[in-house]
Amino acid sequence: MRKILLMLIALSLAFAGPAFSGETIRIGLMCPLTGSWASEGRDMRQIVELLAGQVNEQGGLLGKQVEIIVADDGGDPRTAALAAQRLAARNIVGVIGTYGSSITEASQNIYAATNTLQIANGSTSVRLTEKGLPYFFRTCPRDDEQGRVAVETMLERGYKKIAILHDSTTYARGLADEARGLLSGKNVQIVFFDALTPGEQDYTTILTQIRRNEPDVVFFTGYYPEAAMLLRQKLEMGLEVPFIGGDATNNPDLVKIAGTRAAKGFLFLSPPVPQDLPSPEAKNFLKAYTDQYGQAPGSIWAVLAGDGFRVLAEAIRETGTTDTATLAAYLKNDLQAFPGLTGMIDFDDKGDRIGDVYRVYEVDGEGNFILQM
């Protein structure tokens, strides 16, 4: 049935013509507006709609206004597949999103079958761009680079006994495996490697198992809601081992859930958070966003969605078309050092962003994210 559905969507789009609806160019946004990642989705929507509004104030694209078509993926693979089917049937030129590698992976084949350009923003799993999908791009970096920075950080800090905890999702398991492989032969011992179940409220059992193995550090590769619960509960247990998180723990809600006392000293990997973005484009954008919504965006992942919109708009503007094959070729071959909100953007022939953008942050006693390196 799924193959038949994809064929029907592809056939409907084959006869749909360019991605225009009346006087608009339609661009999709797939994001988690409900579920545990809803704060990410809210910021993604606000950023993309703000940027689209700015483009429309300047005359739009190809003489037409830009229309953003939003679909909620709920942070869930099954919901994401349905959201992708709905968007693909709406005659869009491309889609921005989403957050979460397993969520993006659930949508990839649907967009590929309908020749829909997809630019993910918070999906770092290596395998997403190893499939050879011609219309898939991402503005975020990959987990192999994140794994390298994580391992360098743990080795530089002298940790010898390392625990690795993941949540079995595409992203978290991939990053955990990457770190384990890079640590092999490095004169360290991996004393624990296991998974928790996302969404639970009590992680004391797995924290007790970690304590028995007496690690020097715990590298947690899952998402911020679970990281926050782990930090809060390890404080309650008196477990003093330091935690390092992967980039999916970078969200202000981590501190809200864990509390400032429990979050203090937590290290995490991330591209630069919004307040550390140095470019004039970023500073102007952050001012406009704050003026519009009363506060800065919560995390970098939503800003990376904004960069996805900006490179797609640039490709449409420069090629003078909404033909996806032409746009994909432009992004891979002709877009060079585009001044994104998060830095210069280029793509390789797999659709990966080129360049090293990972940093290390520490949560201070007031819950602020402080750049370390």
N, C-alpha and C positions, 0 to 999 in steps of 0.2 A: 504493500500500500504506500509505503514511504517513497519508493522509487516512482510509482505512478504519480504521486502528488508533485514530486519534483519535476517530472516531465510536463505535467499540466501547467505548472508555474512557468517553466521555461518557454513552453509554446505560447502562453499568453503574452509573455514579455517580448517574444520574438516579433510579434505583430503590433507591439505597442508604440513603436517609434521612439523618438528622442524623449528624454526625461523631462518633459514639460507638462504642466497642467494649467491650461489657459495661459496666464501671463507669468507663471512661476517656474523656477527650476527646483525640483524636489530633491532634498537631501535627507536621508534617514538618520535617526539617532536611536541606537539600541543601548539601554542603560537600566540599572537596577533601581527603579523608583519605589519598590516595595522589598521587604525582606531585610536581612541583617546588614546589607550594604547600601541601604537606601540613602544615606548621607552622601555617598559617592555619586549615586545617580542624580540626586538633586543638584549637586554642583555641576555635574556634566551637562545637565539640561540648561541650567542657567548660563553657563559659559558659552555653549554653542548657540543658544538663542540670542545672547548679547552680541556675539561676533556676527551672526547673521543679520541682526538689526543694523550693525555698523556698515556691513556691506550694502544693505538695502538703502541706507541713507546716502550712500555714495553712488547710487544708480543701479545697484544689483550686479548681476553677471549676464553678459551677452544681451544686455538691454532688458532683462527680465528680473523680477524680484525672486529672492531665494525663500523657499518655504521649507521649514524643518518639520519632518514627520517623525513623531516620537513613539517608540514602542518600549514597554516595560518588560525586561527579561526576568525580573524578580530575583536575580542572582541564582537562578536555577536552570540547569541544562535543558530540561523538558520545556519549561516556559520560554527559554531562549529560542528553541527550535520553532515554536509557534510564533514568537515575535518576529523571527527572521522570515518565516513564510508570509506573514502579514505585510511586512515591509517590502519584500521582494515583489509582491503583487500590487504595490502602490505606485509603480512606475517611477522609481527613484533612480538618480544617476549613481549614487553611492551611499554607503552607510558608515557612520562614525560609531565606534564602540565594538567591544564593550569592556567592562571591568571583570577580570577573572578568566584565567586561561581555559578552564573546563567549560565555562559559559560560552566563550568565543568559539571553542572547538565544536560545540553543539550546533553552531550556526554556519560554520565555514562551508560545508558541502552544499548547503542550501543557496548561499550567495554564489558559490562557484558555478552551480548548475544553471543559474539565471544570469550569469555574466555581470554580476553586480559588484562594483568596487567596494571593498571593505577595508577600513583603516581602524585597527584596534588601538586602544590607548592604555589599558592596564592588564595586558595579557602577555606575559613574558616567557612562557614555556617554549623551550627550544623547538619542539617538534611542530609547532604551529606553522613555521616557515620552512620546514624540511619536506613538506608534502608537494611542493611544486605548483601550488595554486597561483595562477597568473594574476589574479585581481586582489590578492591579500597583501596588506601592508600593516605596519604598526609603528607608532611614534615612540613607544617605550623600548627600552633595551631588552636583551635576552638574559635568560637565567644562567647561561654558561659564564657570562661576564659577571653576573651577580655572585655566582658561586666562587669565582676567582677572588673577588674582593672580600667575601666572607671568610674564606680560608686564610687569606693574607692577614686579615684583622685578627683572627684567632691565634695564628702563629706569632704575630708581632707582640701579642699580649702574653705570650708564654704559656698558653693553655696546653696541657699534655693529655688530659682525659676529657674527651668530648662526648656529649650526648646530643643526638640529633632526633628531633621530634617533628613529625609532619602530620597531615590530616588526610592523606590518600587522594587528594584532588590532583588534577593534571599538573597544576603549578607547583603545589607544595611537595608532592612526591618527586617531581622532576628536579627541583632545586635540592632536595635532600640527597638524591642520588648523585647529583653533580658534585655537591660538597664532599660526600663520602668518597667518590672517586678521586677528587683532587687531594684529599688528605692521605690517600694510600701512599705508603712509603715515606711519610713526612716525620717519622719519629714521634708520632702521637698514637693514642689508643682511642678508638671509638667504643665507648663502654655501654652505649645504649643507642638503639635505632628502632623506632616504633612509631605508631600512628595513634592519634586520638580521634574521637568522633566529633565532627563539627556540630555546634548548636547545643551541646550539653551544658548543664549548669554546674556540674561537680566534676572536677578533674583531680581530686585528691588521690585517687587510686593510682593514676599514672604518675603523679608527682611523687608519691611514695616509692614507686618502682624506680624512678630516677634517683631519688635520694639514696636508695640501697647501693647504687652503682658508683656513688661518690664522684661525680664528674666535676671538673674545674669550671665548665661552662655548658650551657644548654643552647643549642642553635635551633630555634623554632622557625619552621618555614611556612606555617599556615597564615591565617588572616587575623586582622586586628580584634574582632570580637573574642575569639578564643585566646589570643595572646593576653588580652586584658584580664580574662578570668584566671588564666594561669598565674599572672603576676599577683593578682589579689589573693588567690588561694595559697600561693607559696609564702606570701607574707604572713598569712594567718597560721600556717604550719611552722613558721620559723625556719623555712628552707632558704639559706642565704646564697645559694649558687647563682652567679650572674646569668642573665639571659641575653642572647642576641637574636633579633628577629630579622626575617627577610623583608623585602620591600612592601609586602601586603600588610604589614603591621603599621605602616605609616598612615595614620589617620588620627585626628584629634579625639575621636570617640574612644580611642584606646585609653586615654587619660581619664575621660569621663566615667568609663566603666570600671577601670582598675582603681581609680583614686590616685592623687598625686603622690602619696607616700609609697604606694606599691609600685608605681610607674617610675619613680626616681631611680636613675642609674641604668634604666633599660637602654640598650643600644639597638639600633636598627639600620639596615641598609636602604638606601633610596636614591633616586635622582634628587637634585636639589629641591627642597621644599619651596613653596611659592615665595616666601619672604626673602629667600636667598637667590632668586633669579636676577641676574645682573643687567640684562639687556634693556635698552630704552623701550623696545616693544613690550617687554614684560612689565616694566614699571608703569607705562601708560595704560596697559590693559588692566593691571591690578587696581589702579586708581579708578578707572571706569567701572570695574566690577564692584569695588567697595562703595562708590557713589550710588550705584544702582541697587545693591542688595544690603548695604549697611555693614558688611564685614568682608574680609578676604576669603578666597576659596579655602576649603578645609584641607585639601591635599593636592599633591602634584598630579595625581592621576586624572583628575578632572581637567586640569590645565593641558595635559597631553591630549585630551579629547578636543580641546580648542585648537591645538596644533594640527590635529587630523582634519578639522574643518578648514583651517587656513591653507594647508597644502592642497586640499581638494579644490578649494576656490581658486587658488593660484593656477592649478593645472587647467581648470575650465577657462580661466581668463586668458592664459597664454596660448592655449591650443584653439580657442574659439569654438569648442564643441563639447557635447556631453557624451560622446562615444567612448565607452569604457576602455576599449582596446587602445585608443589613442591616448586617453588619460593615463592609463597604466604605463604605457611606453614613455610618456613624458616624465612621470614620477621616477622611473628607474634610470632613464638615460639623460634627461635634460635638466631636472631640478638639481641645482647645485648650491650648497651653502645658503639655503633659504633661511632667512632670519626668523626662526620660530620663537614662540614665547619661552620655550625651555632651552634655547640655544640653536645653533646652526643645524639644519636638517638636510641630510642626503639619504637616499635609499640604495641598497645594493640590489642585485638582480633577483634576490629571494623576497624582497619587500621589507627586509630588516633595516632599521635605522643604523647608520654608520656612526661609530664614535663611542667613547667611554664617558658615561654620565653618572656612574654610581658614586655615592658618598656615604660616610658613616655619621650617624646622628646619635646624640644621647639626650634622654629626657631629664631635665633638671628638676630641682625641688619645687618649682612652680608649675610644672607640666609643660614647659616650653621645649621645643625641639632645637637642640643646639648642635651646629655643624662641628664635627671633630676633624674630618679630613676629606 
